[in-house]
Amino acid sequence: MKPVIFGLSGPALTGDEQAFFRESDPCGFILFRRNVETRAQLLALTDSLRALTGREDVPILIDQEGGRVARMGPPEWPAFPAGPAFDALYEVAPMSAIEAARVNAQALALMLAEVGINVDCMPLLDVAQPDTTEAIACRLYGREPMRVAAMGRASLEGLRRGGVVGVVKHLPGYGRAAVDPHHLLPMVSADAAALETDLAPFIALNDAPMGMTSHIVFNTWDAERPATLSPMIVGDIIRGRIGFDGLLMTDDIDMKALSGTAGEKAAGAIAAGCDIVLDCWARMDEMVDIAARVGDMPDVSRDRLNRAMATIAAPHGVSTGDRAAEMAELIAKRDALLALA
């Protein structure tokens, strides 16, 4: 098995993709809007991935946070709110905000599990700062670390109850990114004492099953390399100071914050200590390059993968026939709580 999660080019596997994935045996797959049309189509696609790999628990990921980051949406699926909605409620009713985050995530997970998706790349544990780039800030739970941690914990539990694994992101924090890492490399000059604020939610949730790195340079820790490519940050900060021992994947290595070829970036991330490389764009030449450069998945990473996928619960108290009714009840409860703000 290769330590990489690949994207797909369209709503069904192509013949070339089938042949390449069968030969390279990637750890898992990630879906985007280009892969999503209807419930029937999406379930057929995820079924084909399980059949191709021969793994019922093959990780099939999606970025379904709510708000602007949502690959599945109306009219086929309901829209979900992003982190700031829960932050606003926390200002007036903290316990209600935590419960709203939990039921929101559980409803979201039921929606994903229905179509065979078993990993959602949320919650974000990045702590907002006054100058956080809007590309990140519009998705966050707020500026207070323990508030972020509380709603992140509730979201992880809601996802688990709905039958989906959550991914905490973006270790060790994107909150100080003043530029969008999709386009530029953020540089952070804050000292180690100030950065304790950024680490606090990740430390509180260091038992999360999966995590995702950030493409950001922290000068106080490693002035030469972004976190994803830094053995010091992965080893000493993420695994050491934070104490995270879950499955660690990169953020998308195609983001412009990183430089080099796809294969160079992938090999660098694995060498730095990441368990898995995330490559989202389904460019065949780049996927071939990555597969040739990363080697096979080591036993320690396989163990982390197995532990993470074993955390999936059957949808909490829900039969297939009752899924729509349960989703509607959870969404109604969430909306009633959010209305308090």
N, C-alpha and C positions, 0 to 999 in steps of 0.2 A: 504494500500500500504506500502511495506517495503522500507526503505531508503537505498536501495542497487542496484547496477548495476552488473549483473552477466554476465560471459562469457558463451559460448556454446562449446560443445565438438567437433562438426564437421560441415559438410556442410548442415545438416538438423537436426531439433529437434529430439531427441530420445523420446521414449514413457515415460521414467522416467523423462526427462526434462519437457515434456509437463505437466505431472501430478504435478511435484514439482512447476513449475512456476505458474500453474493455482492456486495452493493452497497458495503459499507464496506471489504472486502478487508483484514482484520486481518493483522498479521504472523504470528500463530500462535494456538494454543489451549492451554488447560491443563485437565487432567482431575482429577476428585475421586471419592470413593466413590460419589457419586450417579450417576456416569457408567460405573461398572464393575460388571459382573455375571459374565460368563463370557468365556473366550478367544474364542469365535466372535463373541459380541456386541461385544467390545471391538475386535477386528480389523475388523469391519464398520463400527464407528463411525470408526476412524481412516482406513479406506479412503474413507469418505464425505467426510471432511475434505480428503483429498488430491484427490479428484475435484471437490469444490466449488471449491477454490482453483486447481486445475490445476497445483499445485506438488508434485512428488514429495518434495521436501525441506522442505515446510512444517513449521515447528517444532511438535511436539505434545509438550507438557510434562506432567510429573507430579512430585509431591513423594513420592518413594519413598526415604526415608532408611534405613528400618529402625526397629525399636522402635515408639514411639507414633506416628511420622509415616510412615504406610504406607497408601496408598489401595487397593492390591491386597494381598490376604491370604488366609489359610486360609478355607475348604478348597480354594479354586480355585488358589491360589498359595502357595508356602512363605513363612514368616515369616523376616525378616532381622534381625540384631542392630543396635543403634545404636552411636554412637561410643564410649560408655564401656566397652563390651566390649573394644574394641581398645586403649583407654587402659590397662586393667587388664593386658592381655598385655604391653604395652610396658614395664611396670614390671619384668618378669622376663626378657623376651626381645624387645628392640626390633626386630631384623630379622624375627623371626617375626610380630610385630604388623603391620609394614609389608606383608609378604607376605599376611597374612590380610586386610588391608584391600583389597589389590589383587584377590585372587581373589573376595572377597565382592562387590566392585563389578562384576567381570566377569560373575559369575553373575547378579547383579541386572540388568545390561544385557541379557544374553541373554533373560531373562524379559520385559523391556520390548520389545525389538526384535521378539520373536515376535508381539506384538500391535500393532506399528506405531507404538510410542512411541519417539521419537528424542532426547528431551532429558529429563534427570533433574535436578531441583533439589537437588543435592548435589555436593560435600561442604561441610560447615560448617567454616569456618576461624576461627570465633569462639574466642577464648581464654578459658577459664573463669576466673572470679574467685570468692573466697569467698562473695560475696553475689549471684552470678548467679541470676536468677529460675529456678525449677525448670522452667518452660516451655522454657527454652533449655538449661539445664545438663544435662538428661537426654539431650541429643542430641550433646554435644560430645566431641572427642577429648582434652581435657585442659587443663591450666593452663600447659604449657610450650610456647612458640611454635614451636620447631623440631620438636617432636614432632607438633604439630598440622599443621605444614606437610608433614612427611614422610608422614603418613597421608593427608592431603589429596591430595598428589601421586600416591600409589599408587592412591587411589580414582579420580582423574581418568583415570589410565592404564587401570585396569580397565574403567571405563565405555567408554572409547574402543575398547579391544580387543573389547568386546562389541557395538559398533555404536551407541553412544549418546554424546551430548554432555553433559558435566557443567557445572554452574553453581556457581561458588564463591560462598559467601554467609557473612555478610551485610556487605558493605563499608560503612564501614571497621571494623565489629565490633559485635556484640551482647553481648560477654562482660561488659560492665559494666552491662548492663540489670538493674536490681534489681526491675523490675516487668514484667509481660507486655505486650509492645507490641500484642498482639491486643486489649487492653482499655484500656491506659493509655500515655501518652507517657513513655518513660524519659528521665531527665536525668542527664548525666554531668559531674562537676566536675573530673575528673582533669586534670592539666596535660599539656602536649605531651610532656614527657620520659616520663611514665608511659604515655602512649598509644602510644609506640613499640612496647611489648609487643603491643598489639592489632594494629598494622599489620604486624608482622614476617611472619606467615604469608601475608598477602596480597601483600607485596613478594616473597616467595620464589616465589609462584605467579602473578606478575603477567602471565604469558603464557597464562593460562587463557582458553579461547575465550569463555566467558560468565561474567557476574557479576551479583549481586543486591545492592541497597542495603539499608540498615537504616533503620528509622523511629526515630531516636534523636537527641536533642540533645546535642552535645558543646560545652559552654560555652566551652572554650578556643579553638574554631575558629569557631563560629557560635552564639551564645546565643539567636538568634531563631528559627532554622529547623532542623527535623530533617534529617538527612543527605540523605534522598531529595529534599528540596525546596530544598537549599542549593547555589547555584552555587559558593560558596567550597569546600565539602567535595567536591562532585563534581569541580570543576575543579582545585583546588589539592591536595587530599588524594588522592582516588581516581585521577584521571588524572595528577596531578603527583607527589606524594610516593610513592605506591604504584607508579605507572607502569603502571597497568592500561589497556590499549588494546583490550580485548575488548568484546563486546556487553554493555552495561550496562542491566539491567532493574530496575524497582522491586520491592520486596516488595509484597505485595497492598495496593493503595491503599484497600481497604475496611477495613483494620485501624484500630482506634479510636485508635491513636497519632496519626493524621492527622485534621485537621479540615477542614471545607468540603464542598462537593458533589463528586460523583465527577468531573465535568468540570473543576472548579477544581483539584482535586488532580492530575488527569492533566496538565492544561496546565502546572501549576507544576512537575511533575517533568520534563517535556520542556524547559521553559524553564531549569531548573537544569542541564541537560546530560545527563540520562538518555536512552538510546537508545529505550527501550521502556517502556510502562506495563503493569503486570500487574493485571488486573481479573478477579477469580475467580468472582463469584457469579451471573453470567448474568441479571442484572436488566435487562430490555430497555430501560427508560427510562434507566437509568444508562449502558448501553452506547451508546445513541443520543447521549446528552449527551457522552460521551467522544469518540466518533468525530467529532462536530461541532467539538470544541474543540482537537484535537491536530494537525490538518493532516496533510500527507503525510510519509512517512518520508524524511529527507534522505539524500543520497548517502553521506555518511560512515557513517551508521548501516546503510544497506544493505550497504556494503562489510564492515562488521564482522559483520553477519548472514551474509553469504556465506562469509566466512572461517571463522566458527564452524561452520557446517553442513558445510563442506568437510573438517573434521577427523574426521568420522565414518568409521570403518573398517568394512569388512565384518567380521562376527563372526569373531574371530581363529581361523582354522583349523577352522571349524565349518560343516558343511553343515546345511541345514534338518533333515534326518532325524536328525542326530547331536546336535541342540541339547539335548534332554532329558538325554542321557547326559553331555554336556559340563557342563551345569549341575550335575548330581548329583555329578560328579567334583570340580568346583570347591567346591561346598558341603561335601563330605566333607573336602576339604583344609582349608578354613576352620575347620571344627569341630574337626578334629584339632589345629590350631594354637591355637585359643582354649582348648582343654582344657589346654594347658600352664600357663595361669594359675590 
